[in-house]
Amino acid sequence: MSEKELDDEPDSTDEEAVDSSLMGIDVAKTTDEDGDRIGSTETVIETRNLDVYYGEERALQDVNMDIHEREVTAIIGPSGCGKSTYLRCINRMNDLVEAANVEGEVRFNGTDMYGDDIDPVALRRRIGMVFQHPNPFPKSIYDNVAYGLRVQGRKVTDEKIERALRDAALWDEVKDQLDESAMDLSGGQQQRLCIARAIAVDPEVILMDEPASALDPIATSKIEDLIDDLAEEYTVVIVTHNMQQAARISDRTAVFLTGGELVEYDDTEKIFENPDDDRVEDYITGKFG
Ligand code: ADP
């Protein structure tokens, strides 16, 4: 999420005001009175007959897909097949793309996220996003993690900052330099900081668009381990052009092919070992794409 967007969020001074601003999104179903997550429906996000057009060009066609709670769902496919477009539909980031026209239905915990009473900014607090290139703010490590909490008018405590940094597997590397600039961290550390920033506001779903493609192999492997750990607590959806990565870290894999068609969606093992669709087999084995 860009700094500008976060700046657009309304100021709020207490946690109650923040919760009531989640307009129409059923958080009660998934959280107890302390706000901790409890068991809920297995499907977190459902897309039904989803079409996306950019002007005349159709980028997604009739996509039907259920994303399951506390799993890693990978979205793979050749460049231009609509992976990022799909990801942006499931936290309404496409609202920010003027040419984009979204048709069909996307439900979050059963609620139509494109309904008239849904506040997209509040929605994006529940469904956070991490981008391809690490984009820390030119602030201290501490202030980067605290940023979302402050913008939402929520209390910042050292415990919350530590927890987010621990969950992002960064705490041990930065605990003695929290006041130093985030810009001095390595690329891999910056990306884990962005993940810490995303999880500090306690989202339910984390969307990641090629989160490791700008990183070296060691930093990539740390991000992959982290994603695996994050799925114990969060629902993770990751776009990757790296098929081995999808095979290593995801529970389910969706294969999009040219024209924005979701060709096959199944357990990752099935997709990579015995896909139903010949085009998926050809793609996986490198015959095209
Ligand atoms: P992928 O992530 O699989 O590479 P994208 O979702 O980025 O695919 O793009 C799908 C199609 O939509 C492509 O043909 C791309 O050119 C087009 N597209 C993506 N974003 C925009 C945009 N902002 N304006 C116009 N066309 C776009």
Boltz pocket constraint, residues with backbone or C-beta under 6 A from the ligand:
constraints:
  - pocket:
      binder: B
      contacts: [[A, 54], [A, 58], [A, 59], [A, 77], [A, 78], [A, 79], [A, 80], [A, 81], [A, 82], [A, 83], [A, 84], [A, 85], [A, 86], [A, 97], [A, 99]]
      max_distance: 6.0
